[in-house]
Amino acid sequence: MMQDSGEQEISFKQDSDQDLLLGSTPLEDGINPGNGAYISLQSSGASKVDHKTYARRWYILAVFALLNLVQCVGWNTWGPIADTSKLVLNWTDGDIALLTNWGPITYVISGLFFSWILDTKGLRVSVVISSLLLFIGLGVRCFPVGITNTKWTVNVGQILIGFASPVLNGAPTILSAAWFPPHQRTTATAVPTAFIYLGFACSFLIGPQIVTDIVTANGTNVVPNNESDHWYDVEMSITPEVRKHHFNQIMLLMYIECGIGAILAFCTLVYYPARPPTPPSTSAATSRESFKRGALNLAKNPQFWLISLAYSISVGVYGSWSTQLDTLFQHTDSVDQDTVGWIGFYANIAGCLGGLFFARFVDRFSGFMKRVLLALAVLATGSSLWCLLLAMKFIPFHIEYLYISCISLGFFISATVPIYYEITVEGTYPIAEGITTMALTLMNNIVGLLFLLPPLIPGIGVDWMSWVVLVAAATPVFMLLLYRERYNRLKQDEEEECSVNADEQGT
């Protein structure tokens, strides 16, 4: 029954052989979502406990989602302003690429460690550490070291921002399990993942709005003024005034991102509990397998490998492929950097909305996750085929077709992410959600890195990319057909609720 205070309360009887953990110290043999909050009913002599959902859960979710957004904006700062940064800071394409690559590199390096931190230290400690890493990383980029030394502070900052990513990307399922009831869990998981895509979209808008382009015009070399664009001759060096003006714009962007990061870090330090005083469901209060046991069982589970490969191949390849659109269509007159930027913006907004919509759908109609994923995989395959035909010029090229095919591909693939998270943790339960989700995201980053390695080979071209993304989009169809859908966690919650209803009717 939903109360006016925003809390929902359900009473239930607990089986005598099932432990509930209460307290801030995790048990040696079992870890709970968010870590830390319940004592054994058996040891306390209790036979009944309340389930409550607290209104404060939306604050917890909002702070976590905004951390994901800011981390994504910080990581993707340099791509949207690459042209200006290269001219002002004397950087190369390789410098810009390295700043972007620090994200997956740090994820692969630290993913296992942060998975252990999540599982043993809990949600609060992990999120506070990540928020501080994010804030410090954003802050290091603000150091007044001058144009010449900015490269070093920016690289250090990007590394720290990258180390904040594993917890922020891997903990949505822990947060949703610890704070939200079963019929809201997938939606709660979808919100932080949607904010990642929203962060990508924002980075394409915020950066270019603050750091303006330096537009070239033959024979013109104008000192900066209040105009949004400043002209100089590409054959000539940038004047000190132009360089200083645009460097100040870059630093202003750094200050804004750092300021927002500071506010969010402050929020986590002041109030960010690992879990509510009373669990929102039976499974939220149920002991999980230890980190070592859970990791070993996960590695030996063939069903996990089916669903994780379906996720990581499709999402990982798409994520890397979408950053190469400018290169793929570089010989097409109507496609320039600005066009690719808008395609990326709309595709990420579409993915954000798609993830929220389908997550809410599977929350309302439980038991349909596999069928929804299959439908989205088939539609994504069709969109990727359309992109391939356009890229290879097998069909007449129209810019409208490119927009529709790329945006729809982003919508269908990105919408699968929260559902993949939830269907995987349902099937692997009682393995801790953090272990499972971190393994998924780690594999996703590895696949993304592997996709970006061949372009380093001289003369390999780019045509192969469109074929690979088609295969990657179609792969989940076959793997999902082999996957045995199981809802271990949801089944436990529903059985307990049925038991409660039966007891209430009996009295």
MARNU-819000 format. One line per field, with one value per residue (C-alpha): x, y, z; residue number from 1. Coordinates in nm, 2 decimals. Layout:
x = c(X;...);
y = c(Y;...);
z = c(Z;...);
seq = c(NUM;...);
***
This chain:
x = c(0.00;0.15;0.16;0.13;0.48;0.61;0.69;0.56;0.53;0.47;0.50;0.62;0.73;1.08;1.19;1.39;1.69;1.73;1.97;1.90;2.20;2.17;2.47;2.74;2.98;2.94;2.93;3.22;3.02;2.76;2.73;2.41;2.32;2.46;2.64;2.57;2.24;2.05;2.10;1.97;1.61;1.69;1.95;1.73;1.43;1.21;0.97;0.84;1.00;0.87;0.95;0.96;1.05;1.17;1.12;1.49;1.57;1.50;1.77;2.01;1.93;1.95;2.29;2.42;2.27;2.42;2.76;2.73;2.64;2.93;3.18;3.07;3.09;3.43;3.56;3.42;3.53;3.79;3.62;3.36;3.63;3.91;3.97;4.01;4.21;4.46;4.52;4.53;4.72;4.94;4.80;4.77;4.50;4.70;4.68;4.30;4.27;4.48;4.26;3.95;4.12;4.21;3.84;3.84;4.21;4.15;3.83;4.01;4.29;4.08;3.75;3.83;3.95;3.65;3.42;3.58;3.54;3.17;3.12;3.31;3.29;2.95;2.77;2.85;3.22;3.25;3.04;3.23;3.56;3.44;3.29;3.62;3.82;3.59;3.62;4.00;4.03;3.82;4.01;4.36;4.26;4.21;4.56;4.71;5.01;5.00;4.94;5.26;5.21;4.83;4.88;5.02;4.75;4.48;4.61;4.64;4.29;4.15;4.31;4.14;3.81;3.85;3.91;3.57;3.39;3.39;3.18;2.95;2.89;2.88;2.67;2.32;2.20;2.33;2.16;1.83;1.83;1.92;1.67;1.39;1.10;1.09;0.84;1.08;1.42;1.47;1.36;1.60;1.88;1.79;1.81;2.19;2.25;2.03;2.22;2.54;2.39;2.25;2.61;2.74;2.47;2.54;2.91;2.83;2.64;2.82;3.17;3.12;2.90;3.17;3.48;3.41;3.55;3.84;3.71;3.96;3.95;4.23;4.41;4.23;4.39;4.16;4.23;3.96;3.66;3.31;3.21;3.14;3.38;3.73;3.90;4.26;4.46;4.53;4.87;4.97;5.03;4.76;4.81;4.88;4.55;4.35;4.54;4.48;4.11;4.04;4.26;4.05;3.74;3.89;3.97;3.62;3.48;3.72;3.60;3.23;3.28;3.49;3.23;2.95;3.17;3.25;2.88;2.81;3.11;2.99;2.65;2.79;3.01;2.72;2.45;2.48;2.38;2.46;2.11;1.78;1.71;1.45;1.48;1.25;1.21;1.31;1.59;1.74;1.79;1.91;2.28;2.48;2.77;3.11;3.32;3.55;3.28;3.05;3.33;3.42;3.06;3.00;3.31;3.17;2.82;2.77;2.44;2.62;2.87;2.58;2.41;2.73;2.87;2.54;2.56;2.93;2.96;2.66;2.70;3.08;3.12;2.84;2.99;3.33;3.18;2.97;3.28;3.41;3.12;3.32;3.59;3.34;3.17;3.47;3.44;3.07;3.02;2.72;2.87;3.11;3.21;2.91;2.68;2.84;2.81;2.44;2.39;2.58;2.36;2.03;2.14;2.24;1.91;1.72;1.92;1.84;1.47;1.47;1.63;1.39;1.08;1.17;1.29;0.96;0.78;0.96;0.90;0.52;0.51;0.76;0.89;0.93;1.30;1.43;1.15;1.21;1.58;1.52;1.29;1.54;1.82;1.63;1.55;1.91;2.02;1.80;1.93;2.29;2.22;2.08;2.40;2.61;2.43;2.48;2.84;2.93;2.72;2.51;2.21;2.17;2.29;2.07;2.16;1.81;1.87;2.20;2.03;1.74;1.95;2.21;1.96;1.74;2.05;2.14;1.79;1.76;2.10;2.12;1.77;1.90;2.16;1.95;1.76;2.08;2.19;1.87;1.82;2.18;2.16;1.83;1.98;2.30;2.13;2.24;2.57;2.61;2.48;2.81;3.02;2.78;2.74;3.11;3.19;2.94;3.08;3.44;3.38;3.20;3.51;3.74;3.54;3.54;3.92;3.96;3.74;3.96;4.29;4.27;4.25;4.61;4.72;4.83;4.63;4.35;4.08;3.74;3.50;3.54;3.38;3.03;3.04;3.16;2.88;2.63;2.76;2.77;2.41;2.29;2.50;2.26;1.97;2.14;2.27;1.94;1.77;2.00;1.97;1.75;1.56;1.54;1.41;1.57;1.55;1.21;1.07;1.19;1.03;0.70;0.68;0.73;0.46;0.22;0.29;0.22;-0.11;-0.21;-0.13;-0.33;-0.63;-0.61;-0.63);
y = c(0.00;0.33;0.58;0.96;1.00;0.84;0.51;0.17;-0.10;-0.47;-0.72;-1.07;-1.38;-1.49;-1.86;-1.97;-2.08;-1.75;-1.48;-1.11;-0.89;-0.58;-0.36;-0.18;-0.48;-0.74;-1.10;-1.32;-1.56;-1.34;-0.99;-0.79;-0.52;-0.19;-0.38;-0.37;-0.33;-0.63;-0.88;-1.23;-1.27;-1.62;-1.49;-1.20;-1.43;-1.23;-1.39;-1.08;-0.78;-0.48;-0.40;-0.03;0.20;0.54;0.86;0.94;0.66;0.92;1.14;0.85;0.77;1.13;1.19;0.86;0.94;1.29;1.15;0.92;1.22;1.44;1.15;1.09;1.47;1.49;1.18;1.30;1.67;1.67;1.51;1.78;2.06;1.86;2.11;2.41;2.22;2.10;2.45;2.63;2.37;2.24;1.89;1.61;1.36;1.11;1.34;1.37;0.99;0.91;1.13;0.94;0.60;0.66;0.57;0.21;0.16;0.26;0.05;-0.26;-0.20;-0.13;-0.31;-0.62;-0.41;-0.18;-0.49;-0.61;-0.27;-0.27;-0.62;-0.59;-0.22;-0.14;0.13;0.43;0.38;0.29;0.59;0.84;0.71;0.74;1.09;1.21;1.06;1.23;1.57;1.55;1.45;1.74;1.97;1.86;1.98;2.33;2.37;2.70;2.55;2.74;2.62;2.43;2.20;2.16;1.83;1.67;1.79;1.70;1.35;1.30;1.44;1.21;0.90;0.99;1.05;0.71;0.54;0.68;0.50;0.13;0.20;0.45;0.21;-0.11;-0.02;0.06;-0.29;-0.27;0.06;-0.06;-0.38;-0.21;0.08;-0.01;-0.27;-0.53;-0.35;-0.05;-0.22;-0.21;0.15;0.24;0.06;0.24;0.59;0.60;0.42;0.67;0.96;0.82;0.86;1.20;1.29;1.21;1.42;1.71;1.69;1.76;2.07;2.22;2.20;2.37;2.63;2.74;2.66;2.82;2.72;2.90;2.95;2.99;3.25;3.32;3.64;3.73;3.75;3.92;3.98;3.82;4.03;3.95;3.76;3.39;3.29;3.43;3.43;3.37;3.26;2.88;2.95;3.17;3.11;3.19;3.52;3.52;3.70;3.44;3.16;3.32;3.39;3.03;2.89;3.09;2.93;2.59;2.66;2.80;2.47;2.29;2.52;2.46;2.08;2.08;2.30;2.05;1.76;1.94;1.98;1.61;1.49;1.71;1.55;1.20;1.30;1.46;1.20;0.89;0.58;0.24;0.11;0.20;0.11;-0.14;-0.35;-0.28;-0.66;-1.00;-1.04;-0.70;-0.85;-1.19;-1.28;-1.30;-1.53;-1.41;-1.22;-1.52;-1.78;-1.55;-1.47;-1.84;-1.94;-1.67;-1.78;-2.14;-2.04;-2.09;-1.90;-1.60;-1.62;-1.63;-1.32;-1.13;-1.19;-1.08;-0.76;-0.68;-0.76;-0.55;-0.26;-0.25;-0.26;0.00;0.23;0.23;0.24;0.54;0.74;0.67;0.80;1.10;0.87;0.63;0.90;1.13;1.11;1.20;1.57;1.62;1.47;1.68;1.70;1.91;1.66;1.37;1.57;1.62;1.25;1.15;1.39;1.26;0.90;0.94;1.12;0.84;0.58;0.76;0.76;0.41;0.27;0.44;0.34;-0.03;-0.06;0.07;-0.17;-0.48;-0.35;-0.33;-0.67;-0.90;-1.20;-1.04;-0.94;-1.19;-1.12;-0.75;-0.80;-1.03;-0.77;-0.49;-0.70;-0.78;-0.41;-0.31;-0.56;-0.40;-0.05;-0.16;-0.32;0.01;0.19;-0.06;-0.02;0.36;0.34;0.10;0.30;-0.01;0.22;0.59;0.81;1.07;1.25;1.19;0.82;0.85;1.03;0.79;0.47;0.59;0.73;0.42;0.20;0.40;0.38;0.00;-0.09;0.16;0.06;-0.29;-0.19;-0.18;-0.49;-0.68;-0.58;-0.69;-1.01;-1.11;-1.04;-1.22;-1.53;-1.53;-1.45;-1.51;-1.39;-1.03;-0.77;-0.58;-0.88;-0.96;-0.60;-0.52;-0.83;-0.72;-0.37;-0.49;-0.72;-0.43;-0.21;-0.49;-0.54;-0.17;-0.15;-0.45;-0.28;0.03;-0.17;-0.25;0.12;0.15;-0.08;0.13;0.09;-0.12;0.12;0.16;-0.05;-0.34;-0.14;-0.14;-0.51;-0.58;-0.36;-0.56;-0.89;-0.74;-0.63;-0.97;-1.18;-1.13;-1.28;-1.62;-1.60;-1.50;-1.79;-2.02;-1.84;-1.99;-1.70;-1.72;-1.48;-1.62;-1.30;-1.19;-1.54;-1.52;-1.18;-1.29;-1.61;-1.41;-1.16;-1.45;-1.60;-1.26;-1.23;-1.58;-1.51;-1.19;-1.36;-1.64;-1.40);
z = c(0.00;-0.11;0.18;0.16;0.28;-0.03;0.14;0.05;0.32;0.29;0.57;0.52;0.70;0.66;0.62;0.92;0.72;0.53;0.67;0.65;0.70;0.91;1.00;0.82;0.81;0.54;0.62;0.52;0.32;0.17;0.04;-0.01;-0.26;-0.14;0.13;0.47;0.64;0.78;1.07;1.07;1.16;1.28;1.53;1.64;1.69;1.46;1.22;1.04;0.88;0.69;0.33;0.26;-0.03;0.07;-0.12;-0.07;-0.32;-0.60;-0.45;-0.45;-0.81;-0.92;-0.78;-0.92;-1.26;-1.27;-1.18;-1.48;-1.70;-1.58;-1.60;-1.96;-2.05;-1.89;-2.08;-2.41;-2.36;-2.64;-2.94;-3.00;-2.97;-3.13;-3.42;-3.19;-2.93;-3.20;-3.32;-2.99;-2.79;-3.08;-3.04;-3.30;-3.38;-3.18;-2.87;-2.90;-2.96;-2.65;-2.43;-2.55;-2.52;-2.15;-2.08;-2.19;-2.10;-1.73;-1.73;-1.84;-1.59;-1.29;-1.36;-1.15;-0.85;-0.84;-0.87;-0.55;-0.39;-0.48;-0.35;-0.02;0.07;-0.05;-0.26;-0.04;-0.02;-0.39;-0.51;-0.28;-0.41;-0.77;-0.72;-0.56;-0.85;-1.09;-0.91;-0.87;-1.24;-1.35;-1.11;-1.23;-1.58;-1.43;-1.31;-1.44;-1.61;-1.93;-2.29;-2.32;-2.02;-2.05;-2.23;-1.91;-1.67;-1.91;-1.96;-1.58;-1.54;-1.81;-1.64;-1.31;-1.48;-1.64;-1.31;-1.19;-1.47;-1.35;-1.04;-1.21;-1.51;-1.31;-1.00;-1.15;-1.08;-0.72;-0.66;-0.81;-0.61;-0.28;-0.30;-0.54;-0.54;-0.81;-1.03;-1.05;-1.07;-1.45;-1.47;-1.19;-1.37;-1.70;-1.56;-1.50;-1.83;-2.00;-1.84;-1.99;-2.34;-2.23;-2.13;-2.48;-2.63;-2.39;-2.47;-2.84;-2.74;-2.44;-2.57;-2.91;-2.75;-2.51;-2.72;-3.06;-3.39;-3.55;-3.90;-4.18;-4.46;-4.71;-4.65;-4.33;-3.99;-3.74;-3.37;-3.15;-3.06;-2.93;-3.24;-3.20;-3.48;-3.54;-3.87;-3.95;-4.25;-4.24;-4.40;-4.11;-3.75;-3.50;-3.34;-2.96;-2.91;-3.09;-2.91;-2.57;-2.64;-2.73;-2.46;-2.21;-2.36;-2.31;-1.95;-1.89;-2.01;-1.76;-1.48;-1.55;-1.56;-1.24;-1.06;-1.13;-1.03;-0.70;-0.62;-0.68;-0.48;-0.20;-0.22;-0.19;0.11;0.30;0.24;0.03;0.23;0.10;0.15;0.32;0.68;0.57;0.24;-0.05;-0.13;-0.01;-0.25;-0.14;0.21;0.09;0.13;-0.20;-0.28;-0.17;-0.43;-0.50;-0.52;-0.72;-0.97;-1.02;-1.06;-1.31;-1.51;-1.52;-1.62;-2.00;-1.99;-1.86;-2.15;-2.40;-2.28;-2.20;-2.55;-2.70;-2.50;-2.53;-2.90;-3.01;-2.77;-2.77;-3.15;-3.20;-2.94;-3.12;-3.47;-3.39;-3.33;-3.68;-3.88;-4.00;-4.13;-4.29;-4.49;-4.54;-4.92;-4.92;-4.99;-4.77;-4.46;-4.26;-3.89;-3.80;-3.96;-3.77;-3.45;-3.49;-3.58;-3.27;-3.06;-3.19;-3.17;-2.81;-2.72;-2.90;-2.70;-2.38;-2.45;-2.58;-2.27;-2.04;-2.25;-2.28;-1.92;-1.80;-2.03;-1.89;-1.54;-1.61;-1.80;-1.62;-1.80;-2.14;-2.13;-2.38;-2.63;-2.61;-2.66;-2.96;-3.12;-3.06;-3.20;-3.52;-3.57;-3.50;-3.76;-4.02;-3.93;-3.95;-4.29;-4.41;-4.28;-4.46;-4.79;-4.76;-4.66;-4.94;-5.19;-5.28;-5.27;-5.36;-5.08;-4.92;-4.60;-4.47;-4.50;-4.31;-4.02;-4.00;-4.02;-3.77;-3.52;-3.54;-3.49;-3.18;-3.05;-3.09;-2.95;-2.67;-2.55;-2.49;-2.23;-1.91;-2.01;-2.07;-1.72;-1.55;-1.74;-1.66;-1.29;-1.28;-1.44;-1.23;-0.89;-0.61;-0.75;-0.64;-0.90;-0.89;-1.00;-1.29;-1.42;-1.39;-1.59;-1.86;-1.88;-1.87;-2.17;-2.35;-2.31;-2.43;-2.74;-2.81;-2.78;-3.01;-3.27;-3.26;-3.31;-3.68;-3.79;-3.66;-3.94;-4.24;-4.55;-4.40;-4.49;-4.33;-4.54;-4.30;-4.01;-4.16;-4.22;-3.86;-3.71;-3.92;-3.78;-3.43;-3.45;-3.57;-3.33;-3.03;-3.23;-3.24;-2.89;-2.74;-2.91;-2.72;-2.39;-2.12;-1.97;-1.59;-1.32;-1.01;-0.81;-0.93;-0.86;-0.50;-0.45;-0.61;-0.41;-0.09;-0.19;-0.26;0.08;0.24;0.06;0.15;0.52;0.51;0.36;0.62;0.90);
seq = c(1;2;3;4;5;6;7;8;9;10;11;12;13;14;15;16;17;18;19;20;21;22;23;24;25;26;27;28;29;30;31;32;33;34;35;36;37;38;39;40;41;42;43;44;45;46;47;48;49;50;51;52;53;54;55;56;57;58;59;60;61;62;63;64;65;66;67;68;69;70;71;72;73;74;75;76;77;78;79;80;81;82;83;84;85;86;87;88;89;90;91;92;93;94;95;96;97;98;99;100;101;102;103;104;105;106;107;108;109;110;111;112;113;114;115;116;117;118;119;120;121;122;123;124;125;126;127;128;129;130;131;132;133;134;135;136;137;138;139;140;141;142;143;144;145;146;147;148;149;150;151;152;153;154;155;156;157;158;159;160;161;162;163;164;165;166;167;168;169;170;171;172;173;174;175;176;177;178;179;180;181;182;183;184;185;186;187;188;189;190;191;192;193;194;195;196;197;198;199;200;201;202;203;204;205;206;207;208;209;210;211;212;213;214;215;216;217;218;219;220;221;222;223;224;225;226;227;228;229;230;231;232;233;234;235;236;237;238;239;240;241;242;243;244;245;246;247;248;249;250;251;252;253;254;255;256;257;258;259;260;261;262;263;264;265;266;267;268;269;270;271;272;273;274;275;276;277;278;279;280;281;282;283;284;285;286;287;288;289;290;291;292;293;294;295;296;297;298;299;300;301;302;303;304;305;306;307;308;309;310;311;312;313;314;315;316;317;318;319;320;321;322;323;324;325;326;327;328;329;330;331;332;333;334;335;336;337;338;339;340;341;342;343;344;345;346;347;348;349;350;351;352;353;354;355;356;357;358;359;360;361;362;363;364;365;366;367;368;369;370;371;372;373;374;375;376;377;378;379;380;381;382;383;384;385;386;387;388;389;390;391;392;393;394;395;396;397;398;399;400;401;402;403;404;405;406;407;408;409;410;411;412;413;414;415;416;417;418;419;420;421;422;423;424;425;426;427;428;429;430;431;432;433;434;435;436;437;438;439;440;441;442;443;444;445;446;447;448;449;450;451;452;453;454;455;456;457;458;459;460;461;462;463;464;465;466;467;468;469;470;471;472;473;474;475;476;477;478;479;480;481;482;483;484;485;486;487;488;489;490;491;492;493;494;495;496;497;498;499;500;501;502;503;504;505;506;507);
***
